[in-house]
C-alpha cells in the first residue's frame, strides 16, 4: 500500500462513536418468529445506522417459510440485525436481532452468547410462531419480556389471555410496542432493563 493511501482512510462517522461517558455496555437480543418486526424495531430505535442482513425472498423459501398472515413480506433477515442505543449517559445497549425462520435458528447460539436479556416480539395474528422461541429462551435461562407488536390489523387481547395463550409465568412482563416508532421501542427496552433489575434485586429490597 502506498503511504499516500493512508491519507484517504477515515474512521467511523462521529455519530457512530461510543459516547465518552459510557461506562457499561449490555448485549440484548431481539427475538421472535418470522415477520414479527425484529428488523423494524432495531432500525427504529438504533442511534447508529443499523447493520442489517436482509435479502430478497426467493423461490428457495417456497414451501419452507410460512407466509400466512404476512403475504406481502418480500425480504428476510438471513444472519442478524445490529444496532445501538444509549439508555442514559452511562448505559449503552447493543442490540442483536435474530433471524426468524427456523432454518436459520442455528445462528442463535452465537447471538445469545453473553446476552443479558431478550425482547420477544409477538404478532397476535400468529401467536403460534412464538411458542418455540419462548421455549428456547426458557431452556437457556435467558430473562425476557414479551412485546406485543401493534400491527394495525392485529386483534387485541387482554394481557392475562395472552399470558395464558403463551404459557408465561406471572413474573414475565408483557408490554405493547409499536416497533415502527423509536419511543415505543425504547420504552420496550426500558421495560426489559427494569425487569432485569428486579431479578437482580435482593428479596424484599
Secondary structure, 3 states (H helix, E strand, C coil): CCHHHHHHCCCCCHHHCCCCCCCEEEEEEEEECCCCCHHHHHHHHCCCCCECCEEECCHHHCCCCCCCCCCCCCEEECCEEEEEEECCCCEEEEEEEECCCHHHHHHHHHHHCCCCEEEEEECCCCHHHHHHHHHHHHHHCCCEEEEEECCCCCCCCCHHHHHHHHCCCCCCCEEEECCCCHHHHHHHHHHHHHHHHHHHCCCCC
